[in-house]
Amino acid sequence: AQLAAFDPKLGNQLYKLLLQPALEATENGNPLVPANARLIVAPDEILSILPFESLVISLPKRLHSPSGRFGPAPVGVRYVADSYDIAYAHSATALTVQRRLKQKAVPSQELLVLADPIFNMADSRLRGMALAKATPSENQVKTMGGIATTMGLAGKRRGTTDNKAIGEEDFLFPRLDKTGLLASKLQDKIFRGQSSEVLIGSAASKSELLSRDLSDYRYLVIATHGILDNMVPGLREPALVLNQVGNAAGDNGLLTMSEVMRLRLNADVVA
């Protein structure tokens, strides 16, 4: 049903506006873009959500959309992806910086995953664990004054924040248990037999992450809540929410943007 909503004629019009002038340009009789070239697109604004590979180079004389495995889909349509390998860059500046980076050593390990952290004392995984006996001061996020706001998917903070410390009952993020399943699938199926490390629950902590040489990993996955600046009073930058219970004094479990920018990575993919 979703494929049936695709308009090949509109896709062809967009192709003629956005790509055809460049792809069909010539110099001294030679095409500027070789056939089967790899195209790197640095889209701007609304074009960032446009899948350039689905633009239509040519249409059949008569459009026909028989029903198939995934519903009705047009046949005889030639898409950009049929002729070109499409890649994307955030900007021309980012692409230039990437190309100027020195070649790094090959990482010695394949995968590091942090997933399904513990966010509050109500987590059932804390039953019988030493972490459950942590003092309140170890489990509070330091804040400045302000009004509480809703954060994350169903994550809520209630009341005002005149106090400098917020207990676990007022700082709530829902558990993301499916991220633990994601981690196990990555380790057992996608990277089976390869060097991989998975940190789940209390191990999915900021201290555990920062204790490792992250340049050793080819792939880094952090599956947790993300918050924007000013969602937590006193925190004026985005952050990833890692383990919140039983952390050492001074560790609020939030990996901030400025801390991320200081990480020494050597990964092909960070998600």
N, C-alpha and C positions, 0 to 999 in steps of 0.2 A: 504494500500500500504506500509506503514511503517512497519507493523507487518510482511508482506511478506518478508521484507529484513532481518529479524532476522534469523540467521543461528544456528539451534539447535545443530548441530554437533560441531560447534566451541564453543558454550556455554558449551557443555559437556567436551570438551578438557580443557577449562579453569577451570571447576569444578575439574577435575582430578588433575590439577596442583596446584590449590590454596586452595581447601577446603577438598578434599577427604582424603589426608593423615592424617589430624587432626581429621576429623569426624569419620573415621573408625579405628583410633588407639585404642588399648586396653591395659589394665594393669591388670595382674592376671586374664585374661579372661573377664574383665569388660570394657565396652566402656568408654573412657575418657570423651567423650561428650555424655550425656544422650539423648535419643530420645526426640524430641520436645523441645530441649533446646533453650534458647534465645541466639543468637550469637551476640557478639559485635565486630564489625570489625573496626580496626584502620588502614585504608589503607595509603599507601605511594605513593607520586608522581603520576604517571599516573593512578595508581589503584584507585585514589580518584574519578575518573569519571566512574568507573565500577559499575553497579548495581548488587551487589552480589546475590540479591534475584532472579535475572533472570538467573543465571547459571543453567545448566541442569544436574540433578542427573542421570536420565535414559531416554532412547529413545525407542520408539516402534520399532518393527522389520521393519516396513515400514512407512516412514514419509508421512503424508498426511496433506494438508493445505486447507481445504474447506473455502469458503468465508462466513464470518459472519457479524455481526453488524459493526465491526471495520475493515473489510477487511479480506483477507486470513490470517489464523493463524494456526500453527501446532497443531494437536490434539494428545493425548496420550503421551505428554511430561510431565515429572515430574521435576518441578523446585525446587530450594532450598527453595523458599518461601512456597512451599506446605508442607514442613516438619519442617521448622524452622522460628522463629520470628527473623528478622534481625534488628539490631540497629548499629549506627555508632558513633565512637568517633574521635575527631580531632587527638588525639595521646594517647599513653599509659599514658603519663604524665598528660594530661588533664583529663583522666578518673580517675587516682589516686587522683588528687586534688578534683574532684567532689565527690568521695566516702568518702573523709576525711572531707568534709564540715559538720559542725554541722547542725542538722535539724532545719529549721527556722519555725517561726510561720506562720500559714496559712494566706495569704493576705486577707484583708477585702474587696477589690474590684476586679472585674474580669478584666476589660479592660481599657487601656488608648491608644488613637490613636491620633497622630499628622499627618495631611495630608494637601495637597494642600496649602502650604504657599504662601504668596505674595513675589515675588522676585524683582519687580521693579515698578516704578511709573506709568508705562503704563498699569498696571493691571486694568481692567475695574471695579473691585470691589471697587476701591478707589474713584470712582466718588461720590462726595457729602459727603465723609467721612472726619473726622478731620485729619486722617492720611495723606491725600493728601496735607495738608498744612505744613507737617513736613519740617524743614529746611534741606538744602542739607547736612549739617554736620551730621545730624542724619541718613542719608541714604547712607553713603559711607563706603566702606570697607577699612580700613587702610592697606597700603601695603608698601613694600620697592621697590627700583628701580628694573627694569628688563624689559624684553620683554613680551608683552601680549601673551597668549596662548589660544587655544580652550579648553573648559572644559565642561564636562557633555554632554548630548544628545542635540546637537545643541546649547549648551550654549557657548557664545563667549565673549571675551574681545578684544577690538580693540585698536590698537595703542600701544605706549610705556607707561611705568608706572613710569616715572621720578618724577611725582608729588606724594606727600604722600597720596593724597586722590583720589579715583576714583568714579565718579558720576554714577548714575543709568543708564545713557545712554551708559556707557562703561563696565558695569558689568551685563551681561544678562544671565539669566537662563530661559528657556521656562517654561511656566506654566504646571503643572502636574495635570490638572483638573480631570482626571480619578481617581486619588488617593482619591479625595473627595467622589467619588462614592463608592470606596472600603470601606472607613470609614463608610459611611451610611449603606452599606450592612452588615458590621460586626456588627454594633450596632443594626440594625433593624431585621436582620435575624439570624445571627449566635449567637449573645448574647442577643437576644430579651428577655426582662423581667429580665435581670441580670444587676448588677451595672456596668455601663460603662460610659466613658467620652470621647468625641471627640472634638479635638481642630483643627479648620480649618481656613485658611486664616491668618489674622494677629494674631489670637490666637495660631497658630502653631509656637510659638516662643521659643527661648532658655530660656527667662526669665520665661515664663509660665511653661515650662517643669521643670526647676530647682526649681520653687517655690513649687513643690509638693513633698510629701514623696513617692518616687517611690517604696519603699518596700511594699506599700499598694496594688500594682497591680500584679495580676497573669499573665496577658498578656500585653505586651508593643509593639506597632507597630508605627514606624516612617516612613512615606511614603514620600520621598523627594529625591532630588539629593544628591549624594555623590561625593566628590572630593578626589583625592589622594594628597600626599605630593608634594609640589613645583608646584602645578597647579595654586595656587594663590601666587604671589611673597611675600615672607616674611612668608608664612605659610608652615612649614616643617613637617607637619603631616597630615594624612587623617582627613576629617571632614564631617559632615552632614550639608546641607544648610537649615536652618530654615528661619523664616520670616526675610525679609531684609528691610522693610519699617517701619519707625516710632519707631524704637527701641531707648531705652535710650542711652545716651552718653556712649561710651565704650563697647557697645554690638554690635558686628558685625554680630550676627545671625548665627555664625558658631559653631557647637558643635564639638569640636576637640576630637581626640582619647584620649589624656591625660585627658580631662574632662570626657569622657565616662568611663575611667578606675576608676575614683573617685566616680562614681555613686553608691549609695547603693541600690542594686536591690534585689528582692526576687521573681523574675518571673520564671514561668515554661518555657515561650517562649518569646524571644525578636526577632522581625523581623524588 
